[in-house]
Amino acid sequence: MPQENLPLNNSASIVGRIASGFTFSHEVYGEGFFTFFAEVLRLSETSDILPVTISERLLEADHFEEGTLVHITGQIRSYNNYVEVDKKNKLVLTVFARDIESLENDVNLNPNEIILNGFICKAPVYRTTPFGREIADLLLAVNRSYNKSDYIPCIAWGRNARFAGRLKIGDRICIYGRMQSRGYQKKKDDGQILEKIAYEVSIAKIETESQEDPSSGSASVMEEAQQE
């Protein structure tokens, strides 16, 4: 599916290899949906292992197996999942596939391209690392059909982080970036260390639009360096 045919406020395009089997997830109006993981290379030759949700209808169109190189287009979706270990709901992200095609070999496509247009729904958190790197965490509410919204965590770096740190709840922004997986450790009350994985959108470019004066156009700020 061409990128231009995707919803304007939420589009995802990834190229990677199927890295797991297909697991049944849920059923909607008689249509089954499955989940799997795709390994998507970064420019640094490391990779992100990203969760994908796909309809059985799309899987029937071709023979997909572990190791197959595929191009997936769709949207970023979020849902709440109850985690028994933590005894609370966790926001989970997935690439919701609207189309999938197998590729014979590497093609000249951006392997990980995300475009989101939504509203800041939580005050951005700006911080610096012990090494002086600037980071800002955002939570973006992106509308979809039937009065639903996806809540998508995003992370900005450098100049983008400084710019994002000044944003306010309710600001409408458009971001361009990639979806990434990030491992981290969490310490439980009993001292046990848990290995966890977070999924988020790493921002390469931000555009904002003034709601008070639509004629004011947009302002954008580009990251200082290529994100890895």
N, C-alpha and C positions, 0 to 999 in steps of 0.2 A: 504493500500500500504506500503510495507516495506520501511524503511528510505533509504536503499541503492539504491533504484530505483529512488530516487528523483534527480534533477539536482545537480551536485556536488558543484556548486558555490552559491546555494540558496535553502535551504531546511528548512521547518518548520513542526513541529509536536506538536500538542496541544491536551490535553485531558480536556474536560470541559462540562458544561451543557449549552444547548441552552437557552439564556436569553432574547430572543425577538422573535417576529414574523418575517416572511420573507418579504422583501420589494423589489419590482422590481427595478433593477438598470439600465441595458442597454441590448442591443442586438447586437450580432456580427455574421454576416453571418447566420441569422435566428435562432441562439441559444440564449435563454434568460439567463440572469444572475441576481441573487438575492443577497441581503445582509442581514445579521443578526448579532447578538452579541452573543459571547460565554463567559461564566463565567469560568475562569481558576484559580484554587486555587494556592496560594503560600505556601511555607513551613511554613510561619508565620500564616497560616489559614485565612489571608486576601485574596483578589482575584483581578484579573485583568479582566476587561470587554473589550474583544477584538473584533474588527470588522472582519467579514469574508465575502468574496465574493464567490459565488458558482453557478455552472451551473445548470439549470433546469434538465439537464440530470441526474446529481447525486441525485437530490432530488426525482426523480421518482423511484429510486432504492429501497427506503425504506420509512417508515412513520416517519418523524421527526416532533416533536412538542416541544413547550417550556417545559423545564425541562428535556429533554432527555439527557442522558450522551453520549457524542460522542467522537470519536478519529478522528481528522482531520489531514491529511498530505497535504503538498503543498509548496507554496513559499510565501515570503513577497513581496508584490507589492506596488508601490507608484504611485500616480497620482496627478495632480494639480486640485484643486477644488476652484471655485470662491466663496468667502464668501461675501455676500451682506453687512453684518454689518461692516466688515473691509474694504470693497471696494478693495480687492486684492486677488490674488491667494494664496491658502494654500496647502502645501504639505500634502497629506493624505496617511496613511499606511493602508493596509488591508492584512489579511491572505487569499491568493488565493487558494481555496481548489482544489486539484486534486483527492482526495478521502475522503470519510467520511463513518464511520461505527458507528452504535449504540452499546453501551456497556451495559451489564446487571448490572454490578456493578464496583467498583473501580478495576483497574488492575495495575500490576506492570510495569507501564510505566512512563517515565519522563513526567510530565504534560505540560511542556513548554520548547521545545528544538529548538533553532534556530542556523543554521550554515550558515555563509555568507563568500564569497570570492570575494573581489572587491578592488577598488582603492580609496584612500583618495582624495576627490574632493574639499575640503575646508579646510583651515588651522585649525587644532584642537584648541579648546579653553580650556585651563587648568585654573582651579581656585580652591580656597578653600572656604569653607563655614565659617560663623562666629564661628562655633564650631571646625574649623580646619580640616574638612573632605575634602579630595582631590577628585576633579571631573574633567573629561575631556569630552567634547562634540565632536563627530566626525560625518561627513557626508560621507557615503560610497556609491560609485557608483558600482552597481552590474549589469553586462551585462546579457542580455537575448536575445532571438531570434529576427530576423528581425532588427538588428542594434539598438535595444532599450536598455535602461538601467533603473534600479530602483534606486532611491536616498533615502537611508535609514539612518535616524538619529540614532546614537548609543551613549550610555553613559557609561563611565568607571569610576571605583572607586579605591581609594587607590593606590597600586603599579601599577595597570593597568593604572590608570589615569596619573601617572608620566611617564610611558612608552609611552602612547599614545600622551602625550603632546609634545614628541620629534619627532613625525612622520611628514612627509612633504607631500604636495600635489603630487600625482602621486605614492606614496608608495602603494604597493600591500600587503594586509593583509588578514588573515583568522580569523574570530572571532566565538566564541561559546558563547551562552548566551540564553536569553529568551526575548520575547516581553512583554512589560508592558504598562499599562495605568497609566497616572499620572495627577491628577487634579491640576490646578493652577488658579490664578486670574490675569486678565488683566484690567488695568485702561484705559478707553477711554479719549479722549480729554475733554469731558464734565464732567469728574469726575466719571462717572458711572463705577461700578465694574462688570466685566463679569466673570462668571465661565466657564473655558475652560478645555478641556482634550487633553493631548498630548500623542502620541504613539511613542515608541522608543524601541530599542533593548538594554537591559542591558547586558553588557559584563562580562562574567566570565573568559574568556581566550582569549588571542590575540597571533597569530603567524604571523611573518613577513618573507618575502623572499626577498633577494637581487636580484634586476633585473639586476644589472651589472655583478654579478657572480652567476649564478644559482647553481653552485656546492657548494656554501657556506652553503646551507641547510637553516634551519629556526631557528629563535629564538623565544622563547615563555616566557610569564610571567604570573603567576597565581595570581588571586586576593587573598588578605590576608585573607578575611573572606567570609563566605557564604552570597550571596546577597539575600536580602528579597524584 
